[in-house]
């Protein structure tokens, strides 16, 4: 695979928390326009690796490249400025705010009336509705509170927000946790629409059945070590579960 085909590359990433080594020389790549499943049990290092890529933590050792250039993120703001957005399992939505206020939270458009700047609520409502319906989701009025939304609708708001702000790499942290079967299907459809728009997606989960329908490639971690990487065409969900359970690649998949 040529370097030009890589959107993001992490080389020999190591991270310590006190005496505990959370990541051990992990190599990780994300290609343009792909959905990548990042898998592993609790404590495997998935969240730590992604938090480094998203600028939450600096690596203790190793290098990060994005769009061909080496980067050093000192904060999530730096990563967002490069086009990396994360939708966390605990969605960063405020129940007592409207859908559109949540959509633009921290990046609200304003209009000037005399010496005073006011929120441009009309623009916020229109752009929020357009972005979310672009994912194939019909939301209630953008002026209504987020507290009335279902889990799937909340995910649509978070994904639509990332897309609106020109994301290049979307990181989804356990996006199907606690969702119903119908909501799960809807969110997976949204993820595929994101990929169709040219955005790369990292889908983090401990449940291979959540990500298998949409991902082309899977990376598995175990106790801070990358133990395997397979393409969907070469491995069934059961094969991937066996890798995670045993902590090693089978000889068949290696070949």
DAJO-V389853 format. One record per pair of residues at least 12 apart in sequence whose C-alpha atoms are under 7 Angstrom apart, sorted by the first residue. I is the first residue (numbers start at 1). J is the second residue. Records with the same first field share a line. If there is no record, write none. Layout:
I->J  J
This chain:
4->68
5->31  32
6->29  30  31  32  67
7->30  31  32  66  67
8->29  30  31  65  66  67
9->28  29  30  64  65  66
10->27  28  29  63  64  65
11->26  27  28  62  63  64
12->25  26  27  62  63
13->25  26  27  59  61  62  63
14->26  59  60  61  62
15->59  60  61
16->60
22->45  224
23->45  224  225
24->224  225
26->225  226
31->200
32->200
33->195  198  199  200
34->195  200  201  216
35->195  200  201  202  214  215  216
36->201  202  203  215  216  217  218
37->202  203  204  211  215  217  218  219
38->202  203  204  205  218  219  220
39->204  205  206  219  220  221
40->206  220  221  222  244
41->206
43->223
44->221  222  223  224
45->221  223  224
46->221
54->76  79  84
55->73  74  75  76  78  79
56->75  76
58->74
83->166  167  168  169
84->167  168  169  170
85->162  167  169  170  171
86->170  171  172
87->158  159  171  172  173
88->172  173
89->173  174  175
94->146
95->145  146  147
96->145  146  147
97->145  146
98->142  143  144  145  146
99->142  143  144  145  146
100->124  125  128  142  143
103->128  157  161
125->142  143
128->142
129->142
131->160  164
132->156  157  160
135->190  193
151->179
152->179  183  186  187
168->199  200
169->199  200  201
170->200  201  202
171->201  202  203
172->202  203  204
173->203  204  205
174->204  205
188->214
192->214
208->237
209->237
212->237
216->231  232
217->230  231  232
218->230  231
220->244
222->247
227->247  248  249
228->249
